[in-house]
Amino acid sequence: MDFNFKKYHNRSINAASNEERAAINQELKNYYASLNKEEQHDFNTQLQTFLAREVGRLKTDYEAIKGNMK
């Protein structure tokens, strides 16, 4: 099963308020709670991969911007 973390990430980034962001996070927590143990393991593995990729992308973007400011 493939989980679409980008969808939740984009919704959270574009949330109009902290309350909306909290509701999106709760939705994701509820979804996780509904999964069986094997699906939770897959979810966690895919989430770690997604986060590592996003952090790497942000680092690359930051370094490119920082390099252009010199």
N, C-alpha and C positions, 0 to 999 in steps of 0.2 A: 504494500500500500504506500503510495506517495502522498505526503502531506504538503499542502501549499502554504508554506510559512511566509512567502513573499506577500500573499494576499493580506494576511494579518498584519505584517510589518507595514505595508503601505497604508492600510486602514488606520493603524495606530499613529503613524507619522502625520496623516491628514486629519486626525481627530480634531474637532472644533473645541473640545474642552478636556480637562483632566477627567471629568466624569465619563465622557464618551470613551476615552482611552482606558479607563478602569473597566468599563463594560466590555470592551473588546478583549481585554486580558482575562476577564472572568469567563467570557465565552470560550476562550481557548482552554482555560483550566477545566471548565465543564466538559469540553470535548475530550480532553486528556483523561478525565476521570471515567468517561464512558468506555474507554478502550480496555481490552483485556491485556494481560501482562506482556504477551508477545508483541502486541501492537504498541504498547507503551514503550517497550525497548526499541522498536523500530522508530517510533516518534522521537525518542531522545537522541538516537543516533543521527537521524536526519536533521534534528534541530541543531545539534552540535556542529554538523557539517555546514548548515546554513549560516550559523553565527560566525564560524571561522571564515567562511567566504566573504561575508558582509564586512567583518572587521578588516580583513585583508584588502578589500576594495576601498574602504574608507581610508585606510593607511596610505594606499597608493594615491588616492585623490588628494589627501592632505599633503603628501610629499610633493606632488606635482604643483599644487597651489603654492606651497612654501617655496619651491624652487623658482617659480615665476615671480615671486615677490622680491627676490634678491637683485 
